[in-house]
Amino acid sequence: MAAITAALVKELRDKTGAGMMDCKAALSANDGNLEAAIDWLRAKGLAKAAKKAGRVAAEGLVAVAVQGHEGVVVEVNSETDFVARNPEFQALAKTIADVALERGGDVEALLGHHYPGGGTVQEAIANAIATIGENMTLRRVAALKVSSGVIGSYVHGAIAEGLGKIGVIVALESTGKGDELAALGRQLAMHVAATSPVALDLASVDPEVLEREKAILAEKNAGKPAHVLEKITESGLKSYAKEHCLLEQAYIHDGSKSVAQVLKEIEGKVGAPVKLSGFARFALGEGIEKEEQDFAAEVAAVGGTAG
């Protein structure tokens, strides 16, 4: 029997959109023959999603789930906004978030986990594609956990509980009063939704991003003495932090204070230190290149007049 390598399983998965375990079974049943394995999957109805796999899926839903000291946010994409209003798709996104809450924040691992009702998450997505008729993908997932404290959450543009266009979770570590922390957690999550920070603080910003900012400042101030340029760069990075780093941003609910100052002030109310240890913000479709269509050319093509 031919060896069933991980590379061969991946190739079959890419070609068919079927789940990893189904691909492995198909290859095993067909002595490693790729084409025969494709036919095997098609015969069992497991490769129906393949026809739609090339379509751009930039719509869909962001789902948020929080339980106890853990929270997750996931993005499940579809081709059209219309599908986001489909109850079956909404149930799919919500259930995937619930599975992620139990299993953690890794897309590949999540796809292989059991889906309530049978099969895997990957198979549930493939079944939904076959039923609804659009390409769908589990694009990303993020999870946060605190040892004590709360996970605050907020969904913007919600169309159902925990489902919308922007989803945010924030982690507040504290042994203080739960009610006060929960209220602050939601307010901070709303802040993150509105301001889209890139990191908690300047030290957490991607080094490549910081280098790019420094290069821009250097180019703008070319020819100035080194000691002057150093001060300009320092000032410029502080300004960058106030705009893009969560702890340094002006709090949207009280612009006279930074988020860091708000956290310090709340300690008196909750009766314990409060640390904002992390956040995750997903905006639906961000970073996906949507295919631009020439509507006139499309109409002409349908009418057989394109030339």
C-alpha positions in Angstrom: 0.0 0.0 0.0 1.3 3.5 -0.9 2.4 5.7 1.9 -0.2 8.4 2.7 1.8 11.5 3.4 0.7 14.7 5.1 1.5 16.6 1.8 -0.8 14.2 -0.2 -3.6 14.7 2.3 -3.2 18.5 2.1 -3.2 18.4 -1.7 -6.4 16.4 -1.7 -8.0 18.7 0.8 -7.0 21.8 -1.3 -8.6 20.2 -4.4 -11.8 19.1 -2.8 -12.5 21.1 0.3 -13.2 17.9 2.2 -12.1 17.4 5.9 -8.6 16.1 6.7 -9.8 12.8 8.1 -12.1 12.3 5.1 -9.1 13.0 2.7 -6.9 10.5 4.6 -9.7 7.9 4.4 -10.2 8.5 0.7 -6.5 8.1 0.0 -6.2 5.0 2.1 -9.2 3.4 0.3 -7.6 4.1 -3.0 -4.0 3.2 -2.4 -2.8 6.8 -2.5 -4.2 7.5 -5.9 -5.2 11.2 -5.9 -7.7 11.2 -8.8 -9.4 8.0 -7.5 -9.6 9.6 -4.0 -11.3 12.7 -5.5 -13.9 10.5 -7.2 -14.3 8.6 -3.9 -15.1 11.8 -2.0 -17.4 13.0 -4.8 -19.3 9.7 -4.7 -19.8 10.1 -0.9 -20.9 13.8 -1.3 -17.9 15.1 0.6 -16.5 17.2 -2.2 -19.5 19.3 -3.0 -17.8 22.3 -1.6 -14.9 22.2 -4.0 -16.8 23.8 -6.9 -17.4 26.9 -4.7 -14.0 27.0 -3.0 -12.5 29.5 -5.4 -15.1 32.2 -4.8 -14.2 35.2 -2.6 -15.9 34.9 0.8 -15.6 38.4 2.4 -19.0 38.7 4.0 -20.5 36.6 6.8 -20.4 37.1 10.6 -18.1 37.6 13.5 -19.2 35.6 16.5 -18.3 36.2 20.2 -18.7 33.7 23.0 -17.7 34.2 26.7 -18.1 31.8 29.6 -16.5 32.3 33.0 -12.9 33.4 32.6 -12.6 32.6 28.9 -13.7 34.2 25.7 -13.4 33.8 22.0 -14.1 35.7 18.8 -14.3 33.9 15.4 -14.9 35.1 11.9 -16.9 32.9 9.5 -17.1 34.2 6.0 -19.6 33.8 3.2 -19.9 35.3 -0.3 -22.8 37.6 0.3 -24.3 39.6 3.1 -27.7 37.9 2.4 -26.3 34.6 3.8 -25.4 36.3 7.1 -29.2 36.7 7.7 -29.7 33.0 7.1 -30.7 31.2 10.4 -28.7 28.1 9.4 -25.5 30.2 8.8 -26.0 32.1 12.1 -26.4 28.8 13.9 -23.2 27.6 12.3 -21.2 30.7 13.3 -22.5 30.6 16.9 -21.8 26.9 17.3 -18.3 27.2 15.9 -17.7 30.0 18.5 -19.0 27.7 21.2 -16.7 24.9 20.1 -13.8 27.3 20.0 -14.6 28.4 23.6 -14.1 24.8 24.6 -11.2 23.8 22.4 -9.1 26.9 22.0 -7.9 29.5 19.4 -6.3 27.6 16.5 -8.1 27.5 13.2 -6.6 24.2 11.9 -7.2 22.4 15.2 -10.7 23.8 15.5 -11.6 22.6 12.0 -10.8 19.1 13.1 -12.8 19.2 16.3 -16.1 17.5 16.8 -19.1 19.5 15.8 -22.3 19.1 17.9 -24.7 16.8 16.0 -21.9 14.8 14.3 -18.8 15.1 12.2 -16.2 17.8 12.5 -16.3 21.6 12.2 -14.8 21.3 8.7 -17.5 18.9 7.7 -20.2 21.2 9.1 -18.9 24.0 7.0 -18.8 21.8 3.9 -22.4 20.7 4.6 -23.5 24.3 4.9 -21.8 25.2 1.6 -23.7 22.3 -0.1 -27.0 23.3 1.5 -26.9 27.1 1.2 -24.9 27.3 -2.0 -22.1 29.7 -1.2 -18.5 29.3 -0.4 -17.8 29.6 3.3 -14.6 29.6 5.4 -13.6 29.7 9.0 -11.1 32.5 8.6 -9.7 33.2 12.1 -10.2 32.7 15.8 -8.8 34.3 18.9 -9.1 33.3 22.5 -8.4 35.1 25.8 -8.3 33.7 29.4 -7.9 35.2 32.8 -7.0 33.5 36.0 -9.2 35.9 37.9 -11.2 38.8 36.7 -13.5 39.1 33.6 -13.5 38.8 29.8 -15.4 41.8 28.5 -17.1 41.6 25.1 -19.0 43.7 22.6 -20.5 43.0 19.2 -21.1 46.0 16.9 -23.9 45.8 14.2 -25.4 42.8 16.0 -28.0 40.8 14.1 -28.4 38.2 16.8 -26.9 37.6 20.3 -23.1 37.4 19.9 -23.2 37.8 16.1 -22.4 40.9 14.1 -19.9 42.8 11.9 -17.3 43.6 14.6 -16.5 41.5 17.6 -14.3 42.4 20.5 -13.1 40.6 23.6 -10.8 42.2 26.3 -9.2 40.5 29.3 -9.2 42.2 32.7 -7.1 40.5 35.4 -8.3 41.4 38.9 -9.6 40.0 42.1 -11.9 43.0 42.5 -15.7 43.3 42.4 -17.1 41.4 39.5 -20.0 43.8 38.7 -17.7 46.8 38.4 -15.2 44.9 36.3 -17.8 43.5 34.0 -19.2 47.0 33.3 -15.7 48.3 32.6 -14.9 45.3 30.4 -17.9 46.1 28.2 -17.0 49.8 28.0 -13.4 48.9 27.0 -14.6 46.4 24.4 -16.7 49.2 22.9 -13.6 51.5 22.9 -11.6 48.8 21.1 -14.4 48.4 18.5 -14.4 52.1 17.9 -10.6 52.8 17.8 -9.1 49.6 16.4 -5.8 49.7 18.4 -2.9 47.7 17.0 -1.4 46.8 20.3 -1.7 47.2 24.1 1.3 49.5 24.3 4.3 50.6 22.2 6.5 47.7 23.4 3.8 45.3 22.0 3.8 46.9 18.5 5.3 44.8 15.7 9.0 45.8 15.5 8.6 46.1 11.7 5.8 48.6 12.1 7.9 50.7 14.5 10.9 50.6 12.1 8.6 51.8 9.3 7.4 54.7 11.5 10.9 55.6 12.4 11.9 55.6 8.7 9.1 57.9 7.8 10.0 60.3 10.6 13.7 60.2 9.5 12.7 60.9 5.8 10.5 63.8 6.8 13.3 65.3 8.9 16.3 64.4 6.7 19.3 66.6 7.2 18.7 67.5 10.8 21.4 66.8 13.4 21.3 63.3 14.9 20.4 64.5 18.4 17.5 66.5 17.1 16.3 63.6 15.0 16.4 61.4 18.0 14.1 63.7 19.9 11.8 64.0 17.0 11.6 60.3 16.6 10.9 59.9 20.4 8.1 62.4 20.2 6.7 60.9 17.0 6.5 57.4 18.5 4.7 58.9 21.6 2.2 60.4 19.2 1.9 57.1 17.4 1.2 55.3 20.7 -1.5 57.8 21.7 -3.3 57.1 18.4 -2.7 53.3 18.0 -1.9 51.7 21.4 -4.8 50.9 23.6 -3.4 51.9 27.0 -2.3 55.3 25.6 -5.4 56.1 23.6 -7.9 58.8 24.8 -10.8 56.9 26.4 -13.8 57.3 24.1 -16.2 57.5 27.0 -14.1 60.3 28.6 -11.6 62.0 26.3 -9.8 63.8 29.1 -8.3 60.5 30.3 -6.2 57.7 28.7 -7.3 54.1 29.0 -4.4 53.5 31.4 -5.7 56.3 33.6 -9.2 54.9 33.6 -7.8 51.5 34.7 -5.9 53.1 37.6 -9.0 55.0 38.7 -11.2 52.0 38.7 -9.0 50.2 41.2 -10.5 52.2 44.0 -14.0 51.1 43.0 -13.3 47.4 42.6 -10.9 47.3 45.6 -8.0 45.6 43.9 -5.4 46.2 41.1 -6.7 45.9 37.6 -4.6 44.8 34.6 -5.7 44.9 31.0 -3.8 41.8 29.8 -5.1 41.5 26.2 -7.7 42.1 23.6 -8.9 40.8 20.2 -10.9 42.7 17.6 -12.2 41.2 14.4 -13.9 43.3 11.8 -15.7 41.3 9.1 -13.8 41.0 5.9 -10.9 43.3 6.9 -7.8 42.5 4.8 -9.7 40.4 2.2 -9.4 41.6 -1.3 -12.8 41.7 -2.8 -13.1 41.0 -6.5 -14.0 44.2 -8.3 -16.5 43.6 -11.2 -17.2 45.8 -14.2 -21.0 45.8 -14.0 -21.5 47.0 -17.6 -19.1 44.3 -18.9 -20.9 41.7 -16.8 -24.3 42.7 -18.3 -22.9 42.7 -21.8 -21.4 39.3 -21.3 -24.7 37.8 -20.1 -26.4 39.4 -23.2 -23.7 37.9 -25.5 -22.5 41.4 -26.6 -19.1 41.5 -24.9 -16.4 42.0 -27.5 
